[in-house]
Amino acid sequence: MQNQKKSDDKQQKKTRKTILGAFFAREEPDKEYLPELKGQWASMEKGQRVKFAIGAMVGLAIFIAALIMVYMVISGIIS
């Protein structure tokens, strides 16, 4: 209970950042995120890990293709 109060106090003490400050300021690292992520990865079976990696690569390929298509459209409009 006391631990929860401290985290609530920290959130209230944080000042609002400007938009420009959000780009240049470093946030405090989340200490719970990495162990949780490692636990999720360890709980996955080998087949699930392969599917995840292939899905990430396909997603990256789609993203790059979309960027190239937007570039081609803009290039075609300009010329």
Distance bins in CASP14 RR format, pairs under 12 A and 6 or more apart:
PFRMAT RR
TARGET T0000
AUTHOR 0000-0000-0000
RMODE 2
METHOD distances of the structure
MODEL  1
1 7 0 0 0 0 0 1 0 0 0 0 0
1 8 0 0 0 0 0 1 0 0 0 0 0
2 8 0 0 0 0 0 1 0 0 0 0 0
2 9 0 0 0 0 0 1 0 0 0 0 0
3 9 0 0 0 0 0 1 0 0 0 0 0
3 10 0 0 0 0 0 1 0 0 0 0 0
4 10 0 0 0 0 0 1 0 0 0 0 0
4 11 0 0 0 0 0 1 0 0 0 0 0
5 11 0 0 0 0 0 1 0 0 0 0 0
5 12 0 0 0 0 0 1 0 0 0 0 0
6 12 0 0 0 0 0 1 0 0 0 0 0
6 13 0 0 0 0 0 1 0 0 0 0 0
7 13 0 0 0 0 0 1 0 0 0 0 0
7 14 0 0 0 0 0 1 0 0 0 0 0
7 28 0 0 0 0 0 1 0 0 0 0 0
7 30 0 0 0 0 0 1 0 0 0 0 0
7 31 0 0 0 0 0 1 0 0 0 0 0
7 32 0 0 0 0 0 1 0 0 0 0 0
8 14 0 0 0 0 0 1 0 0 0 0 0
10 28 0 0 0 0 1 0 0 0 0 0 0
11 28 0 0 0 0 0 1 0 0 0 0 0
14 25 0 0 0 0 0 1 0 0 0 0 0
14 27 0 0 0 0 0 1 0 0 0 0 0
14 28 0 0 0 0 1 0 0 0 0 0 0
15 21 0 0 0 0 0 1 0 0 0 0 0
15 25 0 0 0 0 0 1 0 0 0 0 0
16 22 0 0 0 0 1 0 0 0 0 0 0
16 25 0 0 0 0 0 1 0 0 0 0 0
17 23 0 0 0 0 1 0 0 0 0 0 0
17 24 0 0 0 0 1 0 0 0 0 0 0
17 25 1 0 0 1 0 0 0 0 0 0 0
17 26 0 0 0 0 0 1 0 0 0 0 0
17 27 0 0 0 0 1 0 0 0 0 0 0
18 24 0 0 0 0 1 0 0 0 0 0 0
18 25 0 0 0 0 1 0 0 0 0 0 0
19 25 0 0 0 0 0 1 0 0 0 0 0
21 27 0 0 0 0 0 1 0 0 0 0 0
27 33 0 0 0 0 0 1 0 0 0 0 0
29 35 0 0 0 0 0 1 0 0 0 0 0
30 36 0 0 0 0 1 0 0 0 0 0 0
30 37 0 0 0 0 0 1 0 0 0 0 0
31 37 0 0 0 0 0 1 0 0 0 0 0
32 38 0 0 0 0 0 1 0 0 0 0 0
32 39 0 0 0 0 0 1 0 0 0 0 0
33 39 0 0 0 0 0 1 0 0 0 0 0
33 40 0 0 0 0 0 1 0 0 0 0 0
34 40 0 0 0 0 0 1 0 0 0 0 0
34 41 0 0 0 0 0 1 0 0 0 0 0
35 41 0 0 0 0 0 1 0 0 0 0 0
35 42 0 0 0 0 0 1 0 0 0 0 0
36 42 0 0 0 0 0 1 0 0 0 0 0
36 43 0 0 0 0 0 1 0 0 0 0 0
37 43 0 0 0 0 0 1 0 0 0 0 0
37 44 0 0 0 0 0 1 0 0 0 0 0
38 44 0 0 0 0 0 1 0 0 0 0 0
40 48 0 0 0 0 0 1 0 0 0 0 0
40 49 0 0 0 0 0 1 0 0 0 0 0
40 52 0 0 0 0 0 1 0 0 0 0 0
41 48 0 0 0 0 1 0 0 0 0 0 0
41 49 1 0 0 1 0 0 0 0 0 0 0
41 52 0 0 0 0 1 0 0 0 0 0 0
41 53 0 0 0 0 0 1 0 0 0 0 0
42 48 0 0 0 0 0 1 0 0 0 0 0
42 49 0 0 0 0 1 0 0 0 0 0 0
43 49 0 0 0 0 0 1 0 0 0 0 0
44 50 0 0 0 0 1 0 0 0 0 0 0
44 51 0 0 0 0 1 0 0 0 0 0 0
44 52 1 0 0 1 0 0 0 0 0 0 0
44 53 0 0 0 0 0 1 0 0 0 0 0
45 51 0 0 0 0 1 0 0 0 0 0 0
45 52 0 0 0 0 0 1 0 0 0 0 0
46 52 0 0 0 0 0 1 0 0 0 0 0
46 53 0 0 0 0 0 1 0 0 0 0 0
47 53 0 0 0 0 1 0 0 0 0 0 0
47 54 0 0 0 0 1 0 0 0 0 0 0
48 54 0 0 0 0 0 1 0 0 0 0 0
48 55 0 0 0 0 0 1 0 0 0 0 0
49 55 0 0 0 0 0 1 0 0 0 0 0
49 56 0 0 0 0 0 1 0 0 0 0 0
50 56 0 0 0 0 0 1 0 0 0 0 0
50 57 0 0 0 0 0 1 0 0 0 0 0
51 57 0 0 0 0 0 1 0 0 0 0 0
51 58 0 0 0 0 0 1 0 0 0 0 0
52 58 0 0 0 0 0 1 0 0 0 0 0
52 59 0 0 0 0 0 1 0 0 0 0 0
53 59 0 0 0 0 0 1 0 0 0 0 0
53 60 0 0 0 0 0 1 0 0 0 0 0
54 60 0 0 0 0 0 1 0 0 0 0 0
54 61 0 0 0 0 0 1 0 0 0 0 0
55 61 0 0 0 0 1 0 0 0 0 0 0
55 62 0 0 0 0 1 0 0 0 0 0 0
55 63 0 0 0 0 0 1 0 0 0 0 0
56 62 0 0 0 0 0 1 0 0 0 0 0
56 63 0 0 0 0 0 1 0 0 0 0 0
57 63 0 0 0 0 0 1 0 0 0 0 0
57 64 0 0 0 0 0 1 0 0 0 0 0
58 64 0 0 0 0 0 1 0 0 0 0 0
58 65 0 0 0 0 0 1 0 0 0 0 0
59 65 0 0 0 0 1 0 0 0 0 0 0
59 66 0 0 0 0 1 0 0 0 0 0 0
60 66 0 0 0 0 0 1 0 0 0 0 0
60 67 0 0 0 0 0 1 0 0 0 0 0
61 67 0 0 0 0 0 1 0 0 0 0 0
61 68 0 0 0 0 0 1 0 0 0 0 0
62 68 0 0 0 0 0 1 0 0 0 0 0
62 69 0 0 0 0 0 1 0 0 0 0 0
63 69 0 0 0 0 0 1 0 0 0 0 0
63 70 0 0 0 0 0 1 0 0 0 0 0
64 70 0 0 0 0 0 1 0 0 0 0 0
64 71 0 0 0 0 0 1 0 0 0 0 0
65 71 0 0 0 0 0 1 0 0 0 0 0
65 72 0 0 0 0 0 1 0 0 0 0 0
66 72 0 0 0 0 0 1 0 0 0 0 0
66 73 0 0 0 0 0 1 0 0 0 0 0
67 73 0 0 0 0 0 1 0 0 0 0 0
67 74 0 0 0 0 0 1 0 0 0 0 0
68 74 0 0 0 0 0 1 0 0 0 0 0
68 75 0 0 0 0 0 1 0 0 0 0 0
69 75 0 0 0 0 0 1 0 0 0 0 0
69 76 0 0 0 0 0 1 0 0 0 0 0
70 76 0 0 0 0 0 1 0 0 0 0 0
70 77 0 0 0 0 0 1 0 0 0 0 0
71 77 0 0 0 0 0 1 0 0 0 0 0
71 78 0 0 0 0 0 1 0 0 0 0 0
72 78 0 0 0 0 0 1 0 0 0 0 0
72 79 0 0 0 0 0 1 0 0 0 0 0
73 79 0 0 0 0 0 1 0 0 0 0 0
END
